[in-house]
Amino acid sequence: MARILAVDDSASMRSMVAFTLRGAGHDVEEAENGQLAVDAAKGRKFDLVLADVNMPVMDGIAMVRELRSLAEYKGVPILMLTTESHPERKQEGKAAGATGWLVKPFDPDQLLATVGRVLG
């Protein structure tokens, strides 16, 4: 069981992601924007962060940069789960330190397989 932070400004998307992950036995905390995610990460250690790109306050790419600047998050997998599919945006995410990129709408089995893969 992994401790996962799910970050998305859409309450319904956070609920669907959390439901899928909890159903597989993971402990899930939720945040509605990148800043709240960074704040949560500073107080707790997560095994994986799963985040949207387009969010108010702090977007997902900026959040990845902030998390990667924290020593305890240098090696933690960060997956982007977003409607963004442009190669330039994916490259920007990779350059910021994102581990992987999944496009919404997500398939629960694919999400769990990807989570399993990045957690090893």
C-alpha positions in Angstrom: 0.0 0.0 0.0 1.3 3.4 -1.0 0.6 6.8 0.4 -0.6 8.9 -2.6 -1.4 12.6 -3.0 -4.1 13.2 -5.7 -4.1 16.8 -6.9 -6.8 18.3 -9.2 -9.0 21.3 -9.1 -12.0 19.2 -10.1 -13.6 17.6 -7.1 -15.3 14.9 -9.2 -11.9 14.0 -10.8 -10.2 13.9 -7.4 -13.0 11.6 -6.2 -12.7 9.2 -9.2 -8.9 9.0 -8.8 -9.1 8.5 -5.1 -11.8 5.9 -5.4 -9.7 3.9 -7.9 -6.6 4.1 -5.8 -8.3 3.3 -2.5 -10.0 0.4 -4.2 -6.5 -1.0 -4.8 -5.5 -0.5 -1.2 -3.7 2.8 -1.3 -3.9 5.6 1.2 -5.0 8.7 -0.7 -4.9 12.4 0.4 -6.4 15.1 -1.9 -5.4 18.6 -2.7 -7.3 21.0 -5.0 -4.3 23.0 -6.4 -0.5 22.8 -6.7 0.1 25.2 -3.7 -2.0 23.1 -1.4 -0.2 20.0 -2.7 3.2 21.5 -1.9 2.0 22.5 1.5 0.8 19.0 2.2 4.0 17.5 0.9 6.1 19.6 3.3 4.2 18.2 6.2 4.0 14.5 5.1 5.9 12.1 3.0 4.0 10.6 0.0 5.2 7.7 -2.1 3.6 9.1 -5.2 2.0 12.4 -6.4 -0.6 12.3 -9.1 -1.6 15.8 -10.4 -3.5 17.7 -13.1 -1.6 20.4 -15.1 -4.2 23.1 -15.4 -5.2 24.3 -11.9 -5.7 27.7 -10.3 -3.2 29.2 -7.7 -0.3 26.9 -8.8 -0.4 24.7 -11.9 0.9 21.2 -12.0 4.2 22.0 -13.8 5.1 24.7 -11.2 4.1 22.2 -8.5 6.4 19.6 -9.9 9.3 22.2 -9.9 8.5 23.1 -6.3 8.3 19.4 -5.2 11.6 18.6 -6.9 13.3 21.4 -5.0 12.5 19.6 -1.7 15.2 17.0 -0.8 12.6 14.4 0.3 10.8 14.6 -3.1 13.8 14.4 -5.5 13.1 10.7 -6.2 9.4 10.4 -5.5 7.4 9.6 -8.7 5.2 12.4 -9.9 2.6 11.5 -12.5 0.6 14.1 -14.5 -3.0 13.2 -15.2 -4.4 15.8 -17.5 -6.4 16.7 -20.6 -3.1 18.2 -22.0 -1.7 16.0 -24.7 0.6 18.4 -26.7 4.1 17.2 -27.0 5.5 20.6 -26.0 3.5 20.5 -22.7 4.7 16.9 -22.0 8.3 18.0 -22.6 7.8 21.0 -20.2 6.5 18.5 -17.6 9.4 16.1 -18.2 11.9 19.0 -17.9 10.3 20.1 -14.6 10.8 16.6 -13.3 7.5 14.7 -14.0 7.9 10.9 -14.0 5.1 10.2 -16.4 2.1 11.6 -18.3 -1.5 10.2 -18.5 -4.2 11.7 -20.5 -7.8 12.1 -19.2 -10.3 10.6 -19.3 -8.3 7.8 -17.5 -8.9 4.1 -17.6 -8.8 2.8 -14.0 -6.9 -0.3 -15.0 -4.3 1.7 -16.9 -4.0 4.1 -14.0 -3.4 1.3 -11.5 -0.9 -0.4 -13.9 1.0 2.8 -14.3 1.0 3.5 -10.5 2.2 0.0 -9.9 5.0 0.4 -12.4 6.3 3.7 -11.1 6.1 2.5 -7.5 8.1 -0.7 -8.4 
